[in-house]
């Protein structure tokens, strides 16, 4: 009788671990906005970011294998988080000025404003 009970418990445990695979839920984050002037460790606390780049990468975390939609002004990119929950998208030709970045996944949403500033032109004076 004990052997049968032990076998049943092990069978249920096997089913739970290997077949049902409970999903690991991770908080949605924006971890970095990258380029030459990258910023990292953003998490959920930063509400604005200033850059002179018009092309950059945005990375973060979400639940494993979750679809992540990242919208920046009128541009949109979609990625699927890997098994560790990491996602990455690239943007190019971002307009100058204030652009709202919104990341959405599994009913969660984060937003921040990215201000893309024009680089002041440098002038030279001939001697």
C-alpha positions in Angstrom: 0.0 0.0 0.0 2.8 2.5 0.9 4.6 1.7 -2.4 1.4 2.4 -4.4 0.9 5.7 -2.5 4.5 6.7 -3.0 4.2 5.9 -6.8 1.0 8.0 -7.1 2.6 11.0 -5.3 5.8 10.7 -7.5 3.5 10.5 -10.6 1.6 13.6 -9.7 4.8 15.4 -8.9 6.2 14.4 -12.3 3.1 15.6 -14.1 3.2 18.9 -12.2 6.9 19.6 -12.9 7.4 18.3 -16.4 4.0 18.4 -18.1 2.0 21.3 -16.5 5.1 23.5 -16.1 3.7 26.3 -13.9 4.6 29.6 -15.6 7.0 31.8 -13.8 5.6 35.4 -13.7 8.2 38.2 -13.9 7.5 41.8 -13.4 7.6 43.8 -16.6 10.6 46.1 -16.7 12.5 48.4 -19.0 16.1 47.6 -18.1 18.1 49.7 -20.6 18.0 52.1 -23.4 21.2 51.8 -25.4 23.4 53.5 -27.8 26.5 55.6 -27.2 24.8 57.3 -24.2 23.1 54.2 -22.8 21.3 54.1 -19.5 20.7 50.9 -17.6 19.0 49.7 -14.5 15.8 51.5 -15.2 13.4 48.9 -13.8 10.1 50.7 -13.2 11.4 53.9 -11.7 12.5 56.2 -14.5 9.9 58.3 -16.2 12.0 60.2 -18.7 15.2 59.8 -20.6 17.2 62.3 -22.7 19.3 61.3 -25.7 20.8 62.8 -28.9 20.4 59.4 -30.7 17.7 58.7 -33.2 18.6 54.9 -33.3 18.8 52.8 -30.1 18.0 49.5 -28.5 15.5 49.0 -25.6 15.8 46.0 -23.4 13.8 44.6 -20.4 12.2 41.7 -18.8 8.7 40.1 -18.8 7.2 36.7 -18.1 9.1 34.0 -20.0 7.8 33.4 -23.5 5.4 36.4 -23.2 4.8 38.7 -26.2 6.1 42.2 -25.6 4.9 45.2 -27.6 7.0 48.3 -27.5 5.7 51.5 -29.0 7.7 54.7 -29.4 5.7 57.6 -30.8 4.3 56.1 -34.1 6.8 53.2 -34.2 6.0 49.8 -32.9 8.2 46.7 -32.3 7.2 43.3 -31.0 9.4 40.6 -29.4 8.8 37.4 -27.5 10.6 37.2 -24.2 13.0 34.3 -24.0 12.8 31.5 -21.4 14.5 33.8 -18.9 12.1 36.6 -19.6 14.5 38.9 -21.5 13.4 40.9 -24.5 15.0 43.4 -26.8 13.8 45.7 -29.6 15.6 48.2 -31.9 14.3 51.5 -33.1 15.7 53.7 -35.9 14.7 57.0 -37.3 13.1 58.2 -34.1 11.8 61.8 -34.4 13.4 64.6 -32.5 11.4 65.9 -29.5 9.5 64.2 -26.7 8.4 60.6 -27.6 6.4 58.4 -25.4 7.8 54.9 -25.0 5.2 52.3 -23.9 5.9 48.6 -23.1 3.0 46.3 -22.8 2.9 42.6 -22.0 0.4 40.2 -20.3 -1.9 43.1 -19.2 1.0 45.1 -17.7 2.1 48.4 -19.2 5.0 50.8 -18.5 5.6 54.2 -20.0 8.4 56.8 -20.1 9.1 59.8 -22.2 12.3 59.8 -24.3 13.4 63.3 -25.4 15.5 63.1 -28.5 17.5 66.3 -28.7 19.2 67.6 -31.8 23.0 67.8 -31.5 24.1 71.4 -31.7 26.2 72.0 -34.8 29.8 72.8 -34.1 31.3 75.8 -35.9 35.0 76.4 -36.5 36.7 79.8 -36.6 39.6 80.2 -39.0 42.6 82.1 -37.6 
